[in-house]
């Protein structure tokens, strides 16, 4: 019984991935929280794809409240970025810290993504890109 509580996957909590509208109609901000791992990454990817199907092309993912990311989470972000780029959109990450930042460093993914200290910095960057 204790084993089940320790190692069972977390229950679904869609509020972990609520999209926030930005001032540009084709853009959206997600403030993820908790873990992005083998158990939660499919749900997060589904939330991203739902926004994409609604016409969003520019994504900002604030990961400052993410405590842990595994290879599944990293892979989902990398493959989603490929999809977004093919749609001539953008994907910006912000708030990488602690073990999440280390995961990007150890996997050499820092250069693959546009990464910002804060979501406000990412929003400002997006605004500059869209005004060009």
FENNOR-V259684 format. One record per run of one state. SS is the DSSP state (@ for helix, = for strand, . for the rest). FROM is the first residue (numbers start at 1). LEN is the number of residues. If there is no record, write none. Layout:
BEGIN
ss:SS from:FROM len:LEN
ss:SS from:FROM len:LEN
END
This chain:
BEGIN
ss:. from:1 len:1
ss:@ from:2 len:6
ss:. from:8 len:6
ss:@ from:14 len:4
ss:. from:18 len:1
ss:= from:19 len:3
ss:. from:22 len:5
ss:= from:27 len:10
ss:. from:37 len:4
ss:@ from:41 len:13
ss:. from:54 len:4
ss:= from:58 len:12
ss:. from:70 len:1
ss:@ from:71 len:16
ss:. from:87 len:3
ss:= from:90 len:5
ss:. from:95 len:3
ss:@ from:98 len:9
ss:. from:107 len:7
ss:= from:114 len:3
ss:. from:117 len:2
ss:@ from:119 len:13
ss:. from:132 len:1
END
